[in-house]
């Protein structure tokens, strides 16, 4: 146990970190590792790999991901901005490279092969994009003559264009929703709401018209016709699990879900551990979002307020999309469940997001000292 009387980086970190956030993130990662034992062996066996191939790789990515989260949580808000800027430039450059030299999977070029690993640059772009947009919005709020909002719009256009070029409509929708929420918090004018809302509707219609795979997914969702095997089996797994599940290792429907360890791990959790267990997972994500928004509501610094709100919204909306797909409430998106699904790039990138949240929500001693000084100064002034 670290004493409050101690001084140093570790002691300051321990007494200033939001331990509720930290516990929630570690709990989600623990649940993800546990569920990898249930969801991944069947997938590994189907493709001729060792039964615990994906479990071992999940553990391999989990350790550096935790280290990244803890390391970033030590940063100051200024250092968070600098780290996000470096990460954004690097990830945007890698996204451009992926379009020309990336690995093509199911018609999309989203991954770069680095040795035996495949990296998805767009996953690392997301938290960095949120932080930089928060900084741009806050600079415009602080000094209206600075065109921060315009730069944020241009940056969003660049990111959206790269995502659509891959193509990755799911990540585009997620990024647009988070960016729109932050812009609204920053005081988006009604004119921009109308313009951007129209652009969003136009973009979806264009994607439906020009991208066959998007049209196919939407048509399957609305009509139920076509190849709906994966979503139908996911629904069957959830129904079979009932309230308390079939028990660890007792699931059978999970064995025929192609992406049971990634996009449909929520269905595996429902079949083996039950709907109540899944409700606990939903409540943890809801807690992260509500605690983050509550912190943002109380925060005086515009940058911190916008960044924390954007980061928790990103995590919350991504989890909502994944769970919605599992429940057949949304068309299939190919999006992981944060900190739970298998995926190296996703795991490390979400831990970057978690690290940014922990760093920006710390109760900093210098901040409290400044507030006490202002309070004492007010008392003195009142006494005089």
TITORMI-133710 format. One record per residue (C-alpha): z, y, x; chain; residue in three letters. Coordinates in pm, whole numbers, plus 50000, padded with zeros to 5 digits. Each point is the difference from the previous one (the first is absolute). Layout:
LOZA;Z;Y;X;A;ALA
...
//
This chain:
LOZA;50000;50000;50000;A;UNK
LOZA;49910;50346;50134;A;UNK
LOZA;50284;50253;49994;A;UNK
LOZA;49950;50341;49840;A;UNK
LOZA;50162;50153;50311;A;UNK
LOZA;49728;49866;50228;A;UNK
LOZA;49714;50223;50110;A;UNK
LOZA;49653;49885;50086;A;UNK
LOZA;49664;49915;49845;A;UNK
LOZA;50112;49663;49860;A;UNK
LOZA;50325;50133;49853;A;UNK
LOZA;49824;50300;49844;A;UNK
LOZA;49735;49769;49859;A;UNK
LOZA;50254;49761;49850;A;UNK
LOZA;50199;50270;49823;A;UNK
LOZA;49701;50204;49881;A;UNK
LOZA;49758;49729;49882;A;UNK
LOZA;49963;49933;49627;A;UNK
LOZA;50146;49650;50000;A;UNK
LOZA;49892;49934;49641;A;UNK
LOZA;49636;50048;50099;A;UNK
LOZA;50052;49790;50311;A;UNK
LOZA;50160;49716;49800;A;UNK
LOZA;49719;50008;49741;A;UNK
LOZA;49728;49975;50266;A;UNK
LOZA;50172;49717;50188;A;UNK
LOZA;50064;49815;49673;A;UNK
LOZA;49631;50023;49903;A;UNK
LOZA;49895;49870;50343;A;UNK
LOZA;50250;49714;49971;A;UNK
LOZA;49865;49908;49656;A;UNK
LOZA;49646;50013;50137;A;UNK
LOZA;50086;49763;50284;A;UNK
LOZA;50172;49762;49757;A;UNK
LOZA;49701;50006;49764;A;UNK
LOZA;49761;49927;50287;A;UNK
LOZA;50153;49650;50014;A;UNK
LOZA;49915;49955;49632;A;UNK
LOZA;49656;50163;49989;A;UNK
LOZA;49820;49938;50330;A;UNK
LOZA;50016;49625;50086;A;UNK
LOZA;49756;49903;49722;A;UNK
LOZA;49752;50265;50117;A;UNK
LOZA;50028;49885;50364;A;UNK
LOZA;49945;49635;49904;A;UNK
LOZA;49691;50087;49792;A;UNK
LOZA;49828;50157;50300;A;UNK
LOZA;50107;49729;50244;A;UNK
LOZA;50285;50178;50180;A;UNK
LOZA;50356;49900;50076;A;UNK
LOZA;50214;50026;49684;A;UNK
LOZA;50218;50273;50147;A;UNK
LOZA;49720;50192;50173;A;UNK
LOZA;50037;50309;49779;A;UNK
LOZA;50380;49976;50000;A;UNK
LOZA;50000;50016;50380;A;UNK
LOZA;49756;50292;50002;A;UNK
LOZA;50207;50178;49735;A;UNK
LOZA;50305;49969;50227;A;UNK
LOZA;49789;50109;50297;A;UNK
LOZA;49904;50326;49823;A;UNK
LOZA;50342;50049;49841;A;UNK
LOZA;50189;50055;50326;A;UNK
LOZA;49780;50282;50142;A;UNK
LOZA;49982;50152;49649;A;UNK
LOZA;50379;50028;49985;A;UNK
LOZA;50001;50148;50351;A;UNK
LOZA;49739;50259;49892;A;UNK
LOZA;50205;50094;49693;A;UNK
LOZA;50322;50045;50199;A;UNK
LOZA;49823;50185;50282;A;UNK
LOZA;49833;50252;49768;A;UNK
LOZA;50326;50057;49809;A;UNK
LOZA;50143;50170;50312;A;UNK
LOZA;49734;50276;49988;A;UNK
LOZA;50062;50358;49890;A;UNK
LOZA;49779;50154;49728;A;UNK
LOZA;49797;50180;50268;A;UNK
LOZA;49951;49676;50191;A;UNK
LOZA;49900;49827;49674;A;UNK
LOZA;49724;50259;49953;A;UNK
LOZA;49874;49951;50355;A;UNK
LOZA;50007;49622;49974;A;UNK
LOZA;49818;50016;49667;A;UNK
LOZA;49730;50226;50144;A;UNK
LOZA;49935;49761;50290;A;UNK
LOZA;49999;49701;49765;A;UNK
LOZA;49766;50173;49753;A;UNK
LOZA;49743;50094;50265;A;UNK
LOZA;50011;49650;50151;A;UNK
LOZA;49974;49822;49664;A;UNK
LOZA;49713;50219;49873;A;UNK
LOZA;49811;49935;50324;A;UNK
LOZA;50065;49627;49963;A;UNK
LOZA;49879;50010;49637;A;UNK
LOZA;49671;50150;50119;A;UNK
LOZA;49969;49728;50266;A;UNK
LOZA;50073;49733;49737;A;UNK
LOZA;49697;50112;49798;A;UNK
LOZA;49769;49921;50293;A;UNK
LOZA;50179;49735;50205;A;UNK
LOZA;50257;49860;49758;A;UNK
LOZA;50039;49647;49869;A;UNK
LOZA;49829;49958;49663;A;UNK
LOZA;50208;49813;49741;A;UNK
LOZA;49878;49957;49641;A;UNK
LOZA;49746;50281;50047;A;UNK
LOZA;50250;50255;50137;A;UNK
LOZA;50043;50131;50354;A;UNK
LOZA;50370;50090;50019;A;UNK
LOZA;50120;49810;50307;A;UNK
LOZA;49964;50036;50376;A;UNK
LOZA;50033;49688;50212;A;UNK
LOZA;50232;50053;50296;A;UNK
LOZA;50023;49672;50188;A;UNK
LOZA;50133;49739;49759;A;UNK
LOZA;50135;50267;49763;A;UNK
LOZA;49826;50188;49718;A;UNK
LOZA;50120;50355;49938;A;UNK
LOZA;49938;50195;49678;A;UNK
LOZA;50002;50369;50106;A;UNK
LOZA;50019;50133;49642;A;UNK
LOZA;50350;49853;49964;A;UNK
LOZA;50125;50221;50286;A;UNK
LOZA;49808;50298;49869;A;UNK
LOZA;50196;50008;49672;A;UNK
LOZA;50351;50104;50119;A;UNK
LOZA;49856;50240;50258;A;UNK
LOZA;49774;50158;49737;A;UNK
LOZA;50298;50059;49768;A;UNK
LOZA;50208;50167;50273;A;UNK
LOZA;49717;50228;50118;A;UNK
LOZA;49908;50103;49644;A;UNK
LOZA;50369;50075;49935;A;UNK
LOZA;49999;50225;50306;A;UNK
LOZA;49681;50178;49886;A;UNK
LOZA;50136;50054;49647;A;UNK
LOZA;50332;50127;50137;A;UNK
LOZA;49829;50243;50240;A;UNK
LOZA;49800;50148;49712;A;UNK
LOZA;50319;50031;49793;A;UNK
LOZA;50177;50174;50291;A;UNK
LOZA;49710;50233;50084;A;UNK
LOZA;49736;50024;49723;A;UNK
LOZA;49749;50154;50241;A;UNK
LOZA;49985;49665;50184;A;UNK
LOZA;49730;49787;49827;A;UNK
LOZA;50217;49688;50006;A;UNK
LOZA;49892;49884;49655;A;UNK
LOZA;49633;50034;50093;A;UNK
LOZA;50052;49800;50320;A;UNK
LOZA;50183;49732;49798;A;UNK
LOZA;49705;49979;49759;A;UNK
LOZA;49754;49968;50290;A;UNK
LOZA;50216;49732;50162;A;UNK
LOZA;50018;49806;49673;A;UNK
LOZA;49621;50020;49969;A;UNK
LOZA;49958;49852;50349;A;UNK
LOZA;50247;49718;49932;A;UNK
LOZA;49851;49919;49658;A;UNK
LOZA;49646;49993;50144;A;UNK
LOZA;50103;49754;50273;A;UNK
LOZA;50182;49775;49752;A;UNK
LOZA;49705;49997;49759;A;UNK
LOZA;49761;49925;50287;A;UNK
LOZA;50191;49680;50090;A;UNK
LOZA;50009;49958;49689;A;UNK
LOZA;50367;49991;49890;A;UNK
LOZA;50040;50146;49652;A;UNK
LOZA;50361;49882;49964;A;UNK
LOZA;50121;50195;50304;A;UNK
LOZA;49792;50298;49886;A;UNK
LOZA;50173;50002;49661;A;UNK
LOZA;50343;49962;50164;A;UNK
LOZA;49936;50281;50249;A;UNK
LOZA;49863;50229;49728;A;UNK
LOZA;50300;49937;49774;A;UNK
LOZA;50253;50076;50275;A;UNK
LOZA;49809;50305;50123;A;UNK
LOZA;49969;50131;49644;A;UNK
LOZA;50374;49956;49943;A;UNK
LOZA;50082;50195;50317;A;UNK
LOZA;49750;50276;49911;A;UNK
LOZA;50161;50026;49656;A;UNK
LOZA;50345;50035;50161;A;UNK
LOZA;49860;50272;50226;A;UNK
LOZA;49899;50205;49696;A;UNK
LOZA;49641;49892;49933;A;UNK
LOZA;49822;50269;49789;A;UNK
LOZA;49869;49890;49660;A;UNK
LOZA;49645;50068;50113;A;UNK
LOZA;50038;49746;50279;A;UNK
LOZA;50156;49749;49759;A;UNK
LOZA;49689;50024;49779;A;UNK
LOZA;49758;49986;50294;A;UNK
LOZA;50170;49708;50175;A;UNK
LOZA;50056;49811;49676;A;UNK
LOZA;49630;50030;49920;A;UNK
LOZA;49911;49893;50354;A;UNK
LOZA;50224;49692;49968;A;UNK
LOZA;49835;49894;49673;A;UNK
LOZA;49656;50063;50149;A;UNK
LOZA;50088;49802;50311;A;UNK
LOZA;50115;49698;49797;A;UNK
LOZA;49685;50007;49788;A;UNK
LOZA;49785;50027;50314;A;UNK
LOZA;50183;49707;50162;A;UNK
LOZA;49951;49792;49685;A;UNK
LOZA;49630;50085;49996;A;UNK
LOZA;49917;49964;50370;A;UNK
LOZA;50241;49731;50128;A;UNK
LOZA;49930;49657;49845;A;UNK
LOZA;50332;49845;50105;A;UNK
LOZA;50192;50284;49836;A;UNK
LOZA;49800;49962;49678;A;UNK
LOZA;50055;49622;50007;A;UNK
LOZA;50377;50034;50034;A;UNK
LOZA;50027;50258;49723;A;UNK
LOZA;49773;49798;49769;A;UNK
LOZA;50205;49684;50062;A;UNK
LOZA;50319;50192;49924;A;UNK
LOZA;49871;50145;49671;A;UNK
LOZA;49805;49701;49870;A;UNK
LOZA;50177;49705;50163;A;UNK
LOZA;49660;49853;50082;A;UNK
LOZA;49881;49882;50339;A;UNK
LOZA;50202;49863;50291;A;UNK
LOZA;50361;50079;49905;A;UNK
LOZA;50145;49685;50158;A;UNK
LOZA;50242;50172;50237;A;UNK
LOZA;50149;50237;49741;A;UNK
LOZA;50018;49725;49738;A;UNK
LOZA;50188;49766;50235;A;UNK
LOZA;50231;50285;50103;A;UNK
LOZA;50084;50061;49634;A;UNK
LOZA;50055;49627;49949;A;UNK
LOZA;50241;49994;50296;A;UNK
LOZA;50202;50286;49851;A;UNK
LOZA;50016;49836;49657;A;UNK
LOZA;50100;49665;50151;A;UNK
LOZA;50282;50162;50195;A;UNK
LOZA;50169;50128;49682;A;UNK
LOZA;50331;50185;50048;A;UNK
LOZA;50155;49794;50281;A;UNK
LOZA;49703;49834;50173;A;UNK
LOZA;49913;49644;50094;A;UNK
LOZA;50217;50011;50311;A;UNK
LOZA;49924;50051;50373;A;UNK
LOZA;49703;49787;50103;A;UNK
LOZA;49943;49870;49648;A;UNK
LOZA;49706;50225;49911;A;UNK
LOZA;49669;49824;49938;A;UNK
LOZA;49766;50267;49861;A;UNK
LOZA;50049;50205;50321;A;UNK
LOZA;49811;49729;50191;A;UNK
LOZA;49669;50095;49843;A;UNK
LOZA;50030;50381;50022;A;UNK
LOZA;49767;50100;50291;A;UNK
LOZA;50198;50311;50107;A;UNK
LOZA;50348;49883;49904;A;UNK
LOZA;50152;50125;50328;A;UNK
LOZA;49853;50351;49977;A;UNK
LOZA;49878;50161;49677;A;UNK
LOZA;50165;49748;49764;A;UNK
LOZA;50334;49932;50168;A;UNK
LOZA;50173;50157;49697;A;UNK
LOZA;49866;49715;49783;A;UNK
LOZA;50134;49743;50246;A;UNK
LOZA;50341;50169;49984;A;UNK
LOZA;49988;49983;49621;A;UNK
LOZA;49910;49630;49990;A;UNK
LOZA;50266;49885;50246;A;UNK
LOZA;50282;50249;49944;A;UNK
LOZA;49936;50132;49651;A;UNK
LOZA;49937;50325;49821;A;UNK
LOZA;50356;50126;50057;A;UNK
LOZA;49947;49972;50377;A;UNK
LOZA;49676;50197;49965;A;UNK
LOZA;50183;50265;49799;A;UNK
LOZA;50243;50037;50292;A;UNK
LOZA;49701;50065;50232;A;UNK
LOZA;49867;50263;49757;A;UNK
LOZA;50344;50164;49985;A;UNK
LOZA;50017;50024;50380;A;UNK
LOZA;49664;50180;50011;A;UNK
LOZA;50111;50223;49710;A;UNK
LOZA;50321;50080;50189;A;UNK
LOZA;49803;50103;50311;A;UNK
LOZA;49775;50229;49796;A;UNK
LOZA;50279;50157;49793;A;UNK
LOZA;50227;50054;50300;A;UNK
LOZA;49713;50157;50192;A;UNK
LOZA;49906;50233;49713;A;UNK
LOZA;50366;50093;49953;A;UNK
LOZA;50025;50089;50368;A;UNK
LOZA;49678;50201;49975;A;UNK
LOZA;50136;50187;49697;A;UNK
LOZA;50311;50105;50196;A;UNK
LOZA;49818;50081;50326;A;UNK
LOZA;49947;50369;50082;A;UNK
LOZA;49739;49950;50272;A;UNK
LOZA;49653;49981;49843;A;UNK
LOZA;49856;49770;50266;A;UNK
LOZA;50279;49746;49968;A;UNK
LOZA;49990;50017;49620;A;UNK
LOZA;49624;49940;49975;A;UNK
LOZA;49997;49733;50271;A;UNK
LOZA;50288;49792;49864;A;UNK
LOZA;49863;50019;49644;A;UNK
LOZA;49650;49903;50117;A;UNK
LOZA;50121;49708;50213;A;UNK
LOZA;50216;49843;49728;A;UNK
LOZA;49724;50057;49742;A;UNK
LOZA;49756;49822;50229;A;UNK
LOZA;50231;49700;50030;A;UNK
LOZA;50081;50002;49628;A;UNK
LOZA;49641;50036;49875;A;UNK
LOZA;49875;49730;50238;A;UNK
LOZA;50267;49758;49874;A;UNK
LOZA;49917;50096;49640;A;UNK
LOZA;49629;49926;50056;A;UNK
LOZA;50073;49663;50162;A;UNK
LOZA;50240;49893;49724;A;UNK
LOZA;49765;50135;49732;A;UNK
LOZA;49718;49784;50134;A;UNK
LOZA;50227;49693;49998;A;UNK
LOZA;50089;50071;49637;A;UNK
LOZA;49633;50059;49909;A;UNK
LOZA;50076;50360;49909;A;UNK
LOZA;49745;50129;50256;A;UNK
LOZA;49673;49879;50152;A;UNK
LOZA;50034;49812;50330;A;UNK
LOZA;50041;50249;50289;A;UNK
LOZA;50072;49791;50310;A;UNK
LOZA;50322;50189;50076;A;UNK
LOZA;50315;49852;50155;A;UNK
LOZA;50356;50023;49870;A;UNK
LOZA;50176;50231;50253;A;UNK
LOZA;50230;49825;50251;A;UNK
LOZA;49964;49669;49811;A;UNK
LOZA;49637;49882;50022;A;UNK
LOZA;49861;49838;50314;A;UNK
LOZA;49788;50230;50215;A;UNK
LOZA;50058;50141;50349;A;UNK
LOZA;49837;50340;49953;A;UNK
LOZA;50162;50048;49660;A;UNK
LOZA;50346;49897;50125;A;UNK
LOZA;49999;50228;50306;A;UNK
LOZA;49847;50292;49807;A;UNK
LOZA;50253;49975;49716;A;UNK
LOZA;50276;49996;50261;A;UNK
LOZA;49850;50322;50140;A;UNK
LOZA;50033;50140;49647;A;UNK
LOZA;50360;49875;49976;A;UNK
LOZA;50078;50148;50343;A;UNK
LOZA;49863;50339;49893;A;UNK
LOZA;50214;49987;49684;A;UNK
LOZA;50314;49912;50197;A;UNK
LOZA;49931;50273;50259;A;UNK
LOZA;49940;50271;49739;A;UNK
LOZA;50300;49913;49781;A;UNK
LOZA;50259;49995;50277;A;UNK
LOZA;50301;50231;49955;A;UNK
LOZA;49959;50196;50319;A;UNK
LOZA;50311;50147;50167;A;UNK
LOZA;49819;50321;50098;A;UNK
LOZA;49895;50049;49638;A;UNK
LOZA;50357;49961;49873;A;UNK
LOZA;50131;50235;50270;A;UNK
LOZA;49745;50263;49897;A;UNK
LOZA;50099;49965;49635;A;UNK
LOZA;50372;50033;50088;A;UNK
LOZA;49922;50311;50206;A;UNK
LOZA;49815;50159;49710;A;UNK
LOZA;50284;49908;49763;A;UNK
LOZA;50264;50155;50228;A;UNK
LOZA;49783;50307;50047;A;UNK
LOZA;49981;50038;49623;A;UNK
LOZA;50378;49976;49968;A;UNK
LOZA;50053;50263;50269;A;UNK
LOZA;49746;50232;49841;A;UNK
LOZA;50166;49957;49661;A;UNK
LOZA;50345;50072;50148;A;UNK
LOZA;49873;50320;50162;A;UNK
//
